[in-house]
Amino acid sequence: MVRVTITTFGYVAGRAPEPVDITLDVRRHVLDTHQIPAAETRTGLDPVIADTVLSAAGVARIVDNLALLATGILDDVADARARLVKIAVGDHQGVHWAVAIGEEVARVLRMNDVETEVTHRDIVPAAP
């Protein structure tokens, strides 16, 4: 049973998804995407971009704290049927920082046996 959903998004494409329990806006806390080589043709799913994002100062702490907050909310919910935490992670475009951070939070949660789904609202799938 899915216990946490994470939606990544870009503020340039519209408002944060609603309703959610936690919204993380990383726009003021990260480097400009243009400082990452070849970022315009890649997303946070690309290992080069993800490694750059996740190695940036403070990002590991953000990931750990967000995962800890989600598990804390899950633990505090009295009604087991309502145990679903919805998280939204946003950056400017919703394709680099938010995506890499959302995926890493999901990885940490899954390592702790928390079933997690991730959706990237603003990544356009490649044409077949």
PLY file of the C-alpha trace (Angstrom):
ply
format ascii 1.0
element vertex 128
property float x
property float y
property float z
element edge 127
property int vertex1
property int vertex2
end_header
0.00 0.00 0.00
1.40 3.39 -1.01
2.03 5.52 2.03
3.79 8.53 0.51
3.30 10.28 -2.82
5.81 12.81 -4.08
4.95 15.20 -6.90
7.67 17.36 -8.39
6.72 20.52 -10.25
7.89 23.87 -11.57
6.42 27.13 -10.37
6.82 28.58 -13.87
4.21 26.05 -15.08
1.67 26.91 -12.40
0.79 26.54 -8.78
1.94 23.80 -6.47
-0.23 20.68 -6.59
-3.03 20.61 -4.04
-3.96 19.19 -1.66
-0.65 18.15 -0.11
0.63 17.75 3.43
4.10 19.18 2.76
5.26 21.61 0.07
8.99 22.22 -0.34
10.04 25.21 -2.46
13.75 24.82 -3.25
14.08 27.86 -5.55
15.95 30.01 -3.03
18.17 27.20 -1.79
19.79 25.87 -4.96
22.18 26.93 -7.71
20.93 28.28 -10.99
20.39 25.34 -13.34
22.52 27.10 -15.96
25.53 26.37 -13.74
25.08 22.64 -14.40
26.72 21.49 -17.67
24.22 20.39 -20.34
21.28 20.84 -17.97
18.98 22.23 -20.65
18.86 18.86 -22.42
18.61 16.70 -19.29
16.39 16.26 -16.24
16.94 15.37 -12.60
16.46 11.74 -13.62
19.80 11.88 -15.44
22.61 10.58 -13.18
24.90 13.54 -14.00
22.24 16.08 -13.04
21.11 14.07 -10.00
24.69 13.74 -8.72
25.26 17.47 -9.14
22.04 18.31 -7.30
22.52 15.80 -4.50
26.12 16.84 -3.87
25.21 20.53 -3.51
25.59 22.07 -0.06
22.62 21.41 2.19
20.72 19.10 -0.15
21.47 15.91 1.82
20.06 17.56 4.93
16.95 18.69 3.04
16.40 15.12 1.77
16.89 13.55 5.21
14.66 16.09 6.96
11.87 15.74 4.40
11.94 11.94 4.70
11.98 12.22 8.50
9.02 14.63 8.45
7.01 12.29 6.20
7.65 9.27 8.43
6.84 11.34 11.49
3.48 12.30 10.04
2.81 8.66 9.14
3.65 7.56 12.67
1.39 10.20 14.22
-1.73 9.43 12.19
-4.14 7.57 14.44
-6.37 6.21 11.67
-4.38 3.67 9.64
-6.78 4.10 6.69
-5.71 7.73 6.39
-2.00 7.00 6.36
-1.05 8.70 3.12
1.34 11.63 3.12
1.39 13.84 0.03
4.57 15.81 -0.66
5.17 18.42 -3.36
8.72 19.51 -4.25
9.05 22.52 -6.52
11.75 24.50 -8.24
11.60 27.04 -11.05
11.08 24.69 -14.03
10.32 21.42 -12.24
12.76 19.35 -14.25
16.12 19.46 -12.42
16.40 20.18 -8.70
12.89 19.19 -7.66
13.08 15.96 -9.66
16.44 14.87 -8.24
15.42 15.76 -4.68
12.02 14.07 -5.02
13.62 10.88 -6.32
16.19 10.87 -3.52
13.54 11.38 -0.82
11.63 8.45 -2.33
14.80 6.32 -2.30
15.40 7.11 1.39
11.78 6.33 2.28
11.86 3.04 0.37
15.08 2.06 2.17
13.04 2.47 5.35
10.23 0.25 4.01
7.86 3.13 3.23
6.11 2.44 -0.08
6.43 5.61 -2.14
5.29 6.81 -5.57
6.84 9.72 -7.46
5.24 11.79 -10.22
7.09 14.47 -12.17
4.37 16.87 -13.31
6.48 19.04 -15.58
8.77 16.56 -17.30
7.54 16.08 -20.84
8.02 12.45 -21.92
10.33 11.93 -24.88
8.61 11.25 -28.19
8.62 7.56 -29.19
0 1
1 2
2 3
3 4
4 5
5 6
6 7
7 8
8 9
9 10
10 11
11 12
12 13
13 14
14 15
15 16
16 17
17 18
18 19
19 20
20 21
21 22
22 23
23 24
24 25
25 26
26 27
27 28
28 29
29 30
30 31
31 32
32 33
33 34
34 35
35 36
36 37
37 38
38 39
39 40
40 41
41 42
42 43
43 44
44 45
45 46
46 47
47 48
48 49
49 50
50 51
51 52
52 53
53 54
54 55
55 56
56 57
57 58
58 59
59 60
60 61
61 62
62 63
63 64
64 65
65 66
66 67
67 68
68 69
69 70
70 71
71 72
72 73
73 74
74 75
75 76
76 77
77 78
78 79
79 80
80 81
81 82
82 83
83 84
84 85
85 86
86 87
87 88
88 89
89 90
90 91
91 92
92 93
93 94
94 95
95 96
96 97
97 98
98 99
99 100
100 101
101 102
102 103
103 104
104 105
105 106
106 107
107 108
108 109
109 110
110 111
111 112
112 113
113 114
114 115
115 116
116 117
117 118
118 119
119 120
120 121
121 122
122 123
123 124
124 125
125 126
126 127
